[in-house]
Amino acid sequence: MTSLSASGMETLPAPAETPAILRLVQWIWHIRGEVPLPADLAPDEAFARLDPLFAHAGTTHARMGDVVMVTKRDQLAQDPLSVVDSGTLRIEPGEHSPVLRYHLVSRALLYCFLAPLLFLAISQLTVFLGTLDKPTPEEIAKEKAKKDKMGEIKLNPVDKFLGAPAPEKPQDEKKDTKVKKKGDDEENEGFSPITAYVFAGIFAALYVLGRLLEPWLIRRLFQRTLAG
């Protein structure tokens, strides 16, 4: 159950401990860091300066002592913390002055990390379907021999004695060969995994960019906010 602090703000119970296995992969979509507080800034004043960051639509927060728990839902793009879905901010003693330590969770980073894996799986499935649909060498040889036999036209013995040239391949058969070749090319293009590879590369680049850029932007945001 939630309770109220002496200041009248809603407080939340401490979160349960995270399993060790999950902590090994949390770096994928979790953002952690710390920002030193100015020497003359008290915790209450520090949280007061941070309050405007939690005043955006879809954001709820509750304070429990020197800890603030934040939850975001359907946040707008104008929100400076729009990439964050939940997290905690706490003020703890540091070597020289108190520091603000934050632990934020971003589902956007998680989705960008998983998207390349999904598209790579799609590409492998596409290649697999292409191998199933492709005829075997035995089938190709058998079909070729059958068509050669059907398309073979024998000369009349008299024409052959007179040296008449062999008749050309029927025009319809030539047309069928071109149509079949075109159909094979289109079929091969339909099973091409290139598109999936392109999307996998795009989302991988987005994840790498976001994973490097977002922690820096968030830390700079907290530094400027605490500095007033």
Secondary structure, 3 states (H helix, E strand, C coil): CCEECCCCCEECCCCCCCCHHHHHHHHHCEEEEEEECCCCCCHHHHHHHHHHHHCCCCEEEEEECCEEEEEECCCCCCCCCCCCCEEEEEEECCCCCCEEEEEEECHHHHHHHHHHHHHHHHHHHHHHHHHHHCCCHHHHHHHHHHHHHHHCCCCCHHHHHHCCCCCCCCHHHHHHHHHHHHHHHHHHHHCCCHHHHHHHHHHHHHHHHHHHHHHHHHHHHHHHHHHC
